[in-house]
Amino acid sequence: MSDDENEKLNVNNHMPLVKLKVENITYKRPLPTTSTRASLNQSIRKKNDDASDANETSAEKVILNNVSPPAIQPYKLQGWMGPSGSGKTSLLSIVAGMIDYNPEYFSDESYIGINDDPRNILTNKSSRVRGLSGIVWQDDLLLSNLTVRETIEFAARLKTPKQGLDNIDALVDDVLKDLGLTEVQHSLIGNQTGGKGRGISGGERKRVSCAQELVTRPPLIFLDEPTSGLDSSAALDLMKTLQKLCKKGGHSIVTVIHQPRTTIFELFDDLLLLSKGEEIFSGRAHMARNVLESCPIVGTPLPEQTNIADWILDLIIVDEKRMLLPSSNTSDEEECTSSGRCLPTHWQRWKQDQKKELSEHVRVVKNKFLRLSTLEELKNSMPKYAAPFLVQLQLLTRRAVIQTKGEKISRVTIIASCCYILFESIMWFRLTNDTNHIYQRNSLIFFLIIAQANGVVISSVPVFKGFEMALLKRERAKKMYRVFPYFLAKTTADVTTTILLPLLHAMAVFFLTNMRLTEHGGSFFMFSFLFYLTLTAAQSFGLLMSVALPTLQFALVITPALTIFLFIVGGFYIPFANMPAWISWLRWFSFATYGYCGLLVNEWSGNDIPCAETVSLQIGPQNLCPLPGDEVLQSLGITGVLSSIWFNIVMLIVIQVLCRGTAYKLLRNSR
C-alpha cells in the first residue's frame, strides 16, 4: 500500500497516527524480607530498639530492569514474549498508563515519549493523552445478562464522541464480522461456570473482549494474551485481524503473547523477548533467530520442523535455570551475568556490536511514516471523556438495569415473594379492626420491615464488590466514564430491580390483612410511599456498607449484625418509652425507627378503634371506647416529632442522602 493510500485511509478514519518510544524502563517494588517475620515477635522477645529496626528492613524486587522495547509504531504489529513472571504484563501496564509513576519504583532513566516529543509522559501527567489506547486484558470482565452485540455497542457508544454516534451500528457490524461473532451477536454472554446460565464459549468471550476495544479503532491497541482460550484457527484469525488493522488502518498494536504458533509468530513486525524482567532481544522479529543462534551457550541452530516460539521459550527457560546451578567454569562463563544467566549479557553485547546497523534500520523505517501529530494536536483531538455526562448516565443506567434485572427479578425471587405473601396471609389474614388486634397489626408492620428491608440491605452489599468493583476500576482507568454517572446508574438500577418486588409484596399484604383504608385511599398511598422510603433507606445503608467495608466476606458478616441492631432500637422489641436512656439515643440513627413510626402513625393517628367485647390488652384509660389511635402511639413511646408522619418521611430521605453521599465519596476515592 502506497503512502498516498495510507494517508487517504487515515483521513477517512479521522484517526491520528501514534508512535510510542519506550526506553530504559526499570521498575521495582519493595518486598518484605524473611527477617520481617521476626519483628512480629518483637513484643514477646523484648529486643532492643536497634535489633527491632534491623528486623523491619525490606528488600526490593526488580520487576523490569532497563527494558527498551522496539518503538511502538503505526502500521506495525509488535509482540512481547517471555515465560511466566518475565514482566510482560507489568511492562504493558506501564506503557498503557495503568500504573502511576512513583519515583521510588522507577529509575530516573525510565522514559516514554509520544510522537517524537521530548517530554516524558511517564513522569509528566499533564503530557499524557487519554483516549488514544484500547487495552484487552487476559481475564474477561463481561456482564452475563447482556448480549454480545449489546456489550460491544455499549463500549462503542461510551468511547465515541457525539459527532460519531451516527456511525455506531456500522462500526459494530464491522467488528462483529472481523472477529467472527455475527452468528452469536444476539446470544447472552452468560457465565463461565456452565449449567443453565452458560452462554457463549470461552473463545467467543475472548473475541468479545477484543471487540470492545477494537470497535472504536483506537490508534494504540494493547492486548494481554489475546489468544489464550482460543483454538489454533481462531487464534490465527484474531491475529490476522490485528495485522489487518495495522497495515490498512495505521494502528500501533502490541500483543503480549506466551507461546504462539509459527504462523502467528511470522505476523509480528517487531519483537521483544524478556527473561526475569531483563531484555534478551528487542528489534525486528525476523532477526531474533540470528541473535539467539549466535549466543555460544545455545550450541545448535533452530532444528527443522520446530516452532520458533517454542524454541525461543525453551532457550529462555533453560537459561533461567542456570541461576540454580553451580558455576560450570567453562569458557562461556564470560557470556553470562553474575546470576548465571547468559542470554541478557549476550544481547547487550550483540546490540553494542550492531549499534550502527540498528540505527540505520530505525532511520529508514522512520522515513516511511506519514506526518505524526504533535502532543498538543493529540490532546485537542481526544477529549478526556468521549461521551457527555447525560449520555454516560443513560447508557450506564440501561446497562445496569439489563444486568440486575436478570439477577434480582427472576422466577426464584417471584416464587419466594409469593411464599412470603402466603405466609403473612395465613398469619394475619383480614385482621379485625378492634382493640384486641392492635398488637397483631403492629407486629405485622414491623415484620414487613424486617423481612423486606433486611433482604434489601443484604442484596445491596455486593453491588460495589467483587466483579463490579473490578469492572469499575478497569473502565475507569480507561476513562470510559466518570464515577458520578456510574454511581447514579448503579443505584438507580438497583432501586428499580431491588425495591420493586418488596414494594409490590407489601402493597398486596396491605389489602389481604385488612389494614386501615381511609376514604379515597389516602392511607394506602401513604403506606406505599413510606414503605418505599424505608426500603430505599435500607438500600442506601447496604450500599454504604458495600463501599466502606474492605471485602465482600467481611461485609456479609458485619452488615447483618449492624442491621439487626438497627431493628432492635427501632421501637418494636423494646418500646421507646421502656428503652434504657443510655442506648435510646441510637434510635435516631436507625432507618427502622422512622419507617416503623411513620407506618404506625399512618395506621393509628386519627383512627377511632372499636372496643372488643372482651379486652385482652388494656391500652389507655379504662372504659375508653372507642379507643383513640393516638393512645396506641403514646403507649409505644411515639410522641413528639416521631408522631409526625412528615418528620419521619424527611428523616428517611436525610438518611438516604447521607448514606449515598458518603458511599459516592468513598467510591470516588477508591483505587
C-alpha positions in Angstrom: 0.0 0.0 0.0 1.4 3.4 -1.0 1.8 6.4 1.3 -1.0 8.2 -0.6 -3.4 5.3 0.0 -2.4 5.2 3.7 -2.9 8.9 4.0 -6.3 8.7 2.4 -7.3 5.9 4.7 -6.1 7.8 7.7 -8.1 10.9 6.8 -11.3 8.8 6.3 -10.9 7.2 9.7 -10.1 10.5 11.4 -7.6 8.6 13.5 -4.3 10.2 14.4 -1.1 8.2 13.9 0.6 7.5 17.2 4.2 6.4 17.9 5.5 5.5 21.4 9.1 5.4 22.3 9.8 3.4 25.4 13.3 3.4 26.8 15.2 2.2 29.9 12.2 1.1 31.9 13.3 0.0 35.3 10.5 -0.9 37.7 10.8 -2.3 41.2 8.6 -2.9 44.2 9.5 -3.3 47.9 9.1 -6.8 49.3 9.5 -7.8 53.0 12.4 -10.0 53.8 12.2 -13.1 55.8 13.6 -11.2 58.8 10.3 -9.3 58.9 8.7 -12.3 60.4 11.0 -11.9 63.4 9.6 -8.4 64.0 6.2 -9.9 64.6 7.6 -11.4 67.8 9.2 -8.2 69.0 6.8 -7.7 71.8 7.3 -11.3 73.0 11.1 -11.4 72.8 11.6 -7.7 74.0 14.5 -7.0 71.8 16.2 -3.7 72.0 15.4 -0.9 69.5 18.4 -1.5 67.3 17.5 -5.1 66.8 13.9 -4.3 66.0 14.9 -1.7 63.5 17.0 -4.3 61.7 14.1 -6.7 61.5 12.0 -4.1 59.8 14.2 -3.8 56.8 12.8 -4.8 53.4 14.2 -5.9 50.1 13.3 -4.7 46.7 12.2 -6.9 43.8 13.2 -5.7 40.4 10.4 -6.5 38.1 11.8 -4.8 35.0 15.5 -3.9 34.5 16.4 -1.4 31.9 14.0 -2.6 29.3 13.6 -0.8 25.9 11.2 -2.5 23.5 11.1 -1.5 19.9 9.3 1.7 19.1 5.6 1.1 19.0 4.8 2.5 15.5 1.9 2.9 13.2 1.3 0.1 10.7 3.4 -2.2 12.9 2.3 -5.3 14.9 4.6 -5.9 17.8 4.8 -9.0 20.1 6.2 -9.3 23.6 7.2 -12.8 24.6 8.7 -14.5 27.6 7.9 -17.2 30.2 5.5 -16.5 33.1 7.0 -14.0 35.5 9.2 -12.3 33.0 7.5 -8.9 33.4 5.4 -8.7 30.2 2.1 -7.7 31.8 3.9 -5.2 34.1 5.5 -3.5 31.1 2.2 -3.5 29.3 0.5 -1.8 32.3 3.2 0.8 32.5 3.3 1.7 28.8 -0.6 1.8 28.7 -0.6 4.2 31.6 -2.3 1.9 34.1 0.5 2.2 36.7 1.0 5.7 38.0 4.6 7.0 38.2 6.3 6.8 41.6 10.0 7.9 41.8 10.6 5.2 44.4 9.6 2.5 42.0 11.1 3.8 38.7 14.6 4.7 37.7 15.4 8.3 36.6 16.2 7.0 33.1 12.8 5.4 32.5 11.2 7.2 29.6 8.1 7.1 27.4 7.7 9.6 24.6 4.9 10.1 22.2 5.3 11.1 18.5 8.9 12.2 18.9 8.0 14.8 21.6 10.9 15.1 24.1 8.6 15.3 27.1 8.4 12.2 29.3 4.7 11.2 29.6 5.6 8.6 32.2 6.7 11.2 34.7 4.6 14.2 33.5 0.9 13.5 33.9 0.0 16.7 32.1 1.6 15.4 28.9 -0.5 12.2 28.8 -3.2 11.9 26.3 -6.3 10.0 27.3 -8.4 8.0 24.9 -5.6 7.1 22.5 -5.4 3.4 23.5 -7.5 0.4 23.9 -6.5 -2.4 26.3 -7.6 -6.0 26.3 -6.7 -7.9 29.5 -6.2 -11.6 29.8 -9.1 -12.0 32.2 -12.5 -11.2 30.7 -14.8 -8.9 32.6 -18.1 -9.2 30.8 -21.7 -8.7 32.1 -23.5 -12.0 31.9 -27.0 -10.7 31.1 -26.0 -8.6 28.1 -25.9 -10.0 24.6 -22.7 -9.9 22.5 -24.0 -7.0 20.4 -25.2 -5.0 23.4 -21.8 -5.5 25.1 -19.9 -4.2 22.1 -22.4 -1.4 21.4 -22.3 -0.1 24.9 -18.4 0.1 24.7 -18.7 1.9 21.3 -21.2 4.5 22.5 -19.2 5.3 25.6 -16.0 5.7 23.7 -17.3 7.6 20.7 -17.7 11.4 20.6 -21.2 12.8 20.0 -20.4 13.6 16.3 -19.6 10.0 15.6 -22.7 8.3 17.1 -24.5 8.0 13.8 -21.9 5.5 12.6 -22.0 3.2 15.6 -24.1 0.4 14.0 -21.7 0.2 11.1 -18.7 0.0 13.4 -20.4 -2.7 15.5 -21.3 -4.7 12.4 -17.7 -4.4 11.1 -16.1 -5.6 14.2 -18.6 -8.5 14.6 -17.8 -9.6 11.1 -14.0 -9.2 11.5 -13.9 -11.3 14.7 -16.4 -13.9 13.5 -19.1 -13.0 16.1 -22.0 -12.2 13.7 -23.8 -15.6 14.3 -23.7 -15.2 18.1 -24.4 -11.4 18.2 -27.8 -11.9 19.9 -26.6 -14.6 22.3 -26.2 -13.8 26.0 -22.7 -13.6 27.3 -23.6 -15.9 30.2 -21.3 -17.1 32.9 -18.3 -19.4 32.7 -19.4 -21.9 35.3 -21.6 -23.9 33.0 -25.1 -25.2 33.7 -28.2 -23.2 32.9 -26.5 -19.9 32.9 -24.0 -20.9 30.3 -23.7 -18.5 27.4 -21.1 -18.2 24.6 -17.9 -20.2 24.6 -14.6 -19.2 26.1 -13.1 -18.4 22.7 -16.1 -16.2 21.8 -15.8 -14.4 25.2 -12.2 -13.6 24.4 -13.2 -12.2 21.0 -15.9 -10.1 22.6 -13.3 -8.6 24.9 -11.2 -7.8 21.9 -14.2 -6.4 20.0 -15.0 -3.9 22.9 -11.6 -2.3 22.3 -11.3 -2.7 18.5 -14.8 -1.3 17.7 -13.7 2.3 18.0 -10.4 1.7 16.2 -8.1 3.5 18.8 -4.6 4.4 17.5 -2.9 2.4 20.1 -4.1 -1.1 21.0 -2.6 -3.3 23.8 -3.6 -6.9 24.2 -2.6 -9.2 27.1 -2.6 -12.8 26.0 -5.4 -12.3 23.3 -5.1 -15.9 22.1 -5.5 -17.6 25.4 -8.6 -19.8 25.4 -8.8 -19.9 21.6 -8.2 -22.8 19.3 -5.3 -22.5 16.9 -7.6 -21.5 14.0 -9.4 -18.8 15.9 -6.2 -17.5 17.4 -4.7 -17.1 13.9 -7.8 -15.4 12.6 -7.7 -12.9 15.5 -4.0 -12.1 14.9 -4.6 -11.7 11.2 -7.4 -9.2 12.1 -4.9 -7.3 14.2 -2.4 -7.3 11.4 -5.0 -6.0 9.0 -5.8 -3.1 11.4 -2.1 -2.3 11.4 -1.4 -2.5 7.7 -4.6 -0.8 6.5 -5.6 1.4 9.3 -2.3 2.7 10.7 -2.8 1.3 14.2 0.1 0.7 16.6 -0.6 -2.7 18.2 1.3 -4.5 20.9 0.3 -8.1 22.0 1.7 -9.9 25.0 1.7 -13.5 23.9 3.1 -16.5 25.7 3.8 -19.2 23.1 2.3 -18.5 19.6 2.3 -21.0 16.7 4.7 -20.3 13.9 2.2 -18.7 11.6 1.3 -16.2 14.3 4.9 -15.5 15.1 5.6 -14.7 11.5 2.9 -11.9 11.6 4.9 -9.8 14.0 6.9 -6.9 12.6 8.8 -6.2 15.9 9.5 -8.4 18.9 10.6 -8.0 22.5 11.9 -11.0 24.4 12.0 -10.9 28.2 13.6 -13.1 30.9 13.1 -12.4 34.6 12.5 -8.7 33.8 15.5 -8.4 31.5 15.6 -7.7 27.8 17.2 -10.5 25.7 16.1 -9.3 22.3 14.4 -6.1 21.0 14.1 -5.4 17.3 12.7 -6.8 14.1 11.1 -10.2 14.7 12.9 -12.0 11.9 16.3 -11.1 13.5 15.6 -12.8 16.8 16.7 -16.2 15.5 20.1 -15.0 14.3 20.7 -13.2 17.6 19.9 -16.2 19.7 21.8 -18.7 17.5 24.9 -16.5 17.8 25.0 -17.0 21.5 27.7 -19.5 22.4 25.6 -21.3 25.1 22.8 -22.1 22.6 25.0 -24.6 20.8 22.8 -25.7 17.9 20.6 -23.7 15.5 16.8 -23.9 15.3 16.0 -27.6 14.5 13.9 -28.3 11.4 10.1 -28.6 11.9 10.3 -26.9 15.2 8.1 -24.0 16.2 10.4 -21.0 16.6 8.3 -19.6 19.5 8.7 -23.0 21.4 12.4 -23.0 20.7 12.8 -19.4 22.0 10.9 -20.1 25.2 12.8 -23.3 25.8 16.1 -21.4 25.5 14.9 -18.7 27.9 13.7 -21.3 30.5 17.0 -23.2 30.3 18.9 -20.0 30.7 16.9 -19.0 33.7 17.6 -22.4 35.3 21.3 -21.5 35.2 20.6 -19.3 38.3 20.0 -22.5 40.3 23.1 -24.4 39.0 26.7 -24.2 40.3 29.3 -22.5 38.1 30.4 -24.7 35.2 33.8 -23.0 34.8 33.6 -23.1 31.0 34.9 -20.6 28.5 31.3 -19.5 28.0 31.1 -18.0 31.5 32.1 -14.6 30.3 28.9 -14.5 28.3 26.8 -14.9 31.5 25.7 -12.5 34.1 26.7 -12.7 37.8 23.4 -14.5 38.4 24.4 -17.3 35.9 22.1 -16.3 33.0 23.8 -15.8 29.7 21.1 -14.5 27.2 20.7 -11.0 28.7 24.5 -10.4 28.6 24.8 -11.8 25.1 22.0 -9.4 23.9 23.7 -6.4 25.4 27.0 -7.2 23.7 25.4 -8.0 20.4 23.4 -4.8 20.5 26.6 -2.8 21.0 28.4 -4.6 18.1 25.4 -4.0 15.8 24.6 -0.5 17.0 25.3 1.3 13.7 23.3 -1.2 11.7 20.3 -0.9 14.0 20.3 2.9 14.0 20.3 2.9 10.2 17.4 0.5 10.1 15.4 2.6 12.5 16.1 5.7 10.4 14.9 4.0 7.2 11.7 2.9 8.9 11.1 6.3 10.3 11.3 8.0 6.9 8.4 5.8 5.7 5.9 7.3 8.2 3.5 10.0 7.4 3.4 13.1 9.5 2.9 12.4 13.2 0.6 14.7 15.2 2.1 16.9 17.9 1.3 16.3 21.5 -0.9 19.4 21.6 -2.8 18.3 18.5 -3.4 14.9 20.1 -4.7 16.5 23.3 -7.1 18.7 21.3 -8.4 15.8 19.2 -9.0 13.4 22.1 -11.4 14.7 24.9 -10.9 13.4 28.4 -14.3 11.6 28.2 -15.7 10.9 24.7 -19.4 10.7 25.8 -21.0 13.6 27.6 -22.4 13.2 31.1 -26.0 12.6 30.2 -25.1 10.0 27.5 -22.9 8.2 30.1 -25.7 8.2 32.6 -28.2 6.9 30.1 -26.0 4.1 28.8 -24.8 3.0 32.2 -28.3 3.0 33.6 -29.6 0.9 30.7 -26.7 -1.5 31.1 -27.2 -1.8 34.8 -30.9 -2.4 34.5 -30.4 -5.1 32.0 -27.8 -6.8 34.1 -29.6 -6.5 37.5 -33.0 -7.4 36.1 -31.8 -10.9 35.3 -30.1 -11.2 38.7 -32.8 -9.8 41.1 -36.1 -10.3 39.3 -36.2 -13.9 38.4 -38.6 -16.9 38.7 -37.0 -17.8 42.0 -37.4 -14.3 43.6 -41.0 -14.1 42.4 -41.8 -17.5 43.9 -40.1 -16.5 47.2 -42.2 -13.3 47.3 -45.4 -15.2 46.7 -44.5 -17.6 49.6 -44.0 -14.6 51.9 -47.4 -13.3 50.9 -49.0 -16.7 51.5 -47.4 -17.0 55.0 -48.4 -13.5 56.0 -52.0 -14.1 54.7 -52.2 -17.2 56.9 -50.9 -15.5 60.0 -52.6 -12.1 59.7 -55.5 -12.6 57.2 -58.3 -10.0 57.4 -57.4 -8.7 60.9 -60.4 -7.5 62.8 -60.4 -3.7 63.5 -60.7 -3.7 67.3 -58.7 -3.2 70.4 -57.7 -6.9 70.7 -55.8 -6.9 67.4 -53.7 -3.8 67.9 -50.6 -5.8 68.7 -51.1 -8.0 65.7 -51.2 -5.0 63.4 -48.1 -3.6 65.0 -46.3 -6.9 64.7 -47.3 -7.2 61.0 -45.9 -3.8 60.1 -42.6 -4.5 61.8 -42.4 -8.0 60.3 -42.8 -6.4 56.8 -39.9 -4.0 57.6 -37.7 -6.8 58.9 -38.5 -9.3 56.2 -38.2 -6.9 53.2 -35.7 -4.3 54.4 -33.2 -6.8 55.6 -33.3 -8.6 52.3 -32.7 -5.3 50.5 -29.7 -4.5 52.7 -28.1 -7.8 52.1 -28.7 -7.8 48.4 -27.2 -4.3 48.2 -23.9 -5.3 49.8 -22.3 -7.0 46.7 -23.2 -4.1 44.4 -19.7 -2.5 44.6 -17.8 -5.6 45.4 -16.0 -8.4 43.5 -16.7 -8.4 39.8 -18.4 -5.0 39.8 -15.6 -3.2 41.5 -13.0 -4.8 39.2 -15.0 -3.7 36.2 -15.4 -0.2 37.5 -11.6 0.1 38.2 -10.8 -1.2 34.7 -13.3 1.0 32.8 -12.5 4.0 35.0 -8.8 3.6 34.2 -9.7 3.7 30.5 -11.6 7.0 31.1 -14.8 5.5 29.7 -16.9 7.4 32.2 -16.9 9.4 35.4 -17.6 7.8 38.7 -20.7 10.0 39.4 -22.8 8.8 36.4 -21.8 5.2 37.2 -22.9 5.6 40.8 -26.2 7.2 39.8 -26.8 4.5 37.2 -26.0 1.6 39.6 -28.1 2.9 42.4 -31.0 3.8 40.2 -31.0 0.4 38.5 -30.7 -1.2 41.9 -33.7 0.8 43.2 -35.7 -0.4 40.2 -34.9 -4.0 40.4 -34.3 -4.5 44.2 -37.2 -2.4 45.5 -39.9 -3.4 43.0 -40.8 -6.9 44.3 -40.7 -6.0 48.1 -42.9 -2.9 47.4 -45.5 -4.9 45.4 -45.4 -7.6 48.1 -46.2 -5.0 50.9 -49.0 -3.4 48.8 -50.6 -6.9 48.3 -50.3 -7.6 52.0 -52.0 -4.3 52.9 -55.3 -5.4 51.4 -55.0 -9.1 52.4 -54.6 -8.3 56.0 -57.3 -5.6 56.2 -55.0 -2.7 57.2 -56.6 0.8 57.6 -58.0 2.1 54.4 -59.3 5.7 54.5 -61.7 7.4 52.1 -60.2 7.9 48.6 -57.4 5.5 49.6 -55.1 8.2 51.1 -53.8 5.8 53.8 -52.8 3.2 51.2 -50.8 5.6 49.1 -49.1 7.0 52.2 -48.4 3.4 53.3 -46.8 2.6 49.9 -44.8 5.8 49.9 -43.5 5.3 53.5 -42.6 1.7 52.8 -40.8 2.7 49.6 -38.7 5.2 51.5 -38.0 2.6 54.2 -36.7 0.2 51.6 -34.6 2.8 49.7 -33.1 3.9 53.1 -32.2 0.3 53.8 -30.7 0.0 50.3 -28.7 3.2 51.0 -27.3 1.7 54.1 -26.4 -1.5 52.3 -24.6 0.5 49.5 -22.6 2.4 52.2 -21.5 -0.9 53.7 -20.6 -2.2 50.2 -18.2 0.6 49.7 -17.0 1.2 53.2 -16.0 -2.4 54.2 -12.9 -3.8 52.6 -14.0 -7.3 51.4 -17.3 -8.9 50.5 -16.8 -11.7 53.1 -16.2 -9.1 55.8 -19.2 -7.0 54.7 -21.5 -10.0 54.7 -20.6 -10.7 58.3 -20.7 -7.2 59.7 -23.7 -5.8 57.8 -26.4 -8.3 59.0 -25.2 -7.7 62.6 -25.5 -3.9 62.3 -28.9 -4.2 60.5 -30.3 -6.4 63.3 -29.1 -3.8 65.8 -30.9 -1.0 63.9 -34.0 -3.1 64.0 -33.7 -3.7 67.8 -33.6 0.0 68.5 -36.4 0.6 66.0 -39.1 0.6 68.7 -40.9 -2.8 68.3 -39.0 -5.2 70.5 -38.5 -2.6 73.2 -40.9 0.4 73.1 -39.2 3.7 73.1 -40.9 4.5 76.5 -39.2 1.5 78.1 -35.8 1.8 76.3 -32.8 2.5 78.6 -31.7 6.1 78.4 -28.1 5.3 77.7 -28.9 3.5 74.5 -32.2 5.1 73.4 -30.4 7.9 71.5 -29.2 5.4 68.9 -32.8 5.1 67.6 -32.3 8.4 65.8 -29.7 6.8 63.5 -32.0 3.8 62.5 -34.0 3.8 59.3 -36.2 1.2 61.0 -37.2 3.8 63.6 -38.6 6.2 61.1 -40.1 3.5 58.8 -41.9 1.8 61.8 -43.0 5.1 63.4 -44.3 6.5 60.1 -46.3 3.4 59.2 -47.8 3.2 62.7 -48.8 6.9 62.6 -50.4 6.2 59.2 -52.3 3.3 60.7 -53.4 4.7 64.1 -53.3 8.5 64.0 -56.9 9.9 63.9 -58.3 6.3 63.9 -61.0 5.5 66.5 -60.6 1.8 67.3 -63.8 -0.1 68.2 -63.6 -1.9 71.5 -63.7 -5.7 71.6 -66.3 -7.5 73.7 -63.6 -8.9 75.9 -60.5 -6.8 76.4 -57.3 -8.9 76.3 -54.8 -6.0 76.3 -55.6 -2.7 78.1 -54.3 0.4 76.3 -55.2 3.9 77.6 -57.8 4.7 80.3 -60.3 2.0 81.2 -63.8 2.2 79.7 -62.5 4.5 76.9 -64.4 3.4 73.9 -63.8 3.7 71.0 -60.1 3.9 71.7 -58.3 6.8 70.0 -55.4 5.7 67.9 -53.2 8.4 69.4 -53.4 6.5 72.7 -51.7 3.5 70.9 -48.9 5.7 69.7 -48.3 7.2 73.2 -48.2 3.7 74.8 -45.4 2.8 72.4 -43.4 6.0 73.2 -44.1 7.5 69.7 -44.5 11.1 70.8 -43.1 14.5 69.9 -41.6 14.7 66.5 -41.8 10.9 65.9 -45.6 11.3 65.9 -45.4 13.5 62.8 -45.6 11.5 59.7 -43.8 14.2 57.7 -40.9 14.2 60.1 -40.4 10.5 59.6 -40.5 11.0 55.8 -37.9 13.8 56.0 -35.6 11.7 58.2 -35.8 8.7 55.8 -34.8 11.0 53.0 -32.0 12.5 55.1 -30.6 9.0 55.9 -30.6 8.2 52.2 -28.8 11.4 51.2 -26.1 10.9 53.9 -25.5 7.2 53.2 -25.4 7.6 49.4 -23.3 10.8 49.5 -20.8 9.1 51.8 -20.8 5.9 49.6 -20.1 8.0 46.5 -17.3 9.9 48.2 -15.7 6.7 49.3 -16.2 5.1 45.8 -14.7 8.1 44.1 -11.6 8.0 46.3 -11.1 4.2 45.9 -8.4 2.9 43.5 
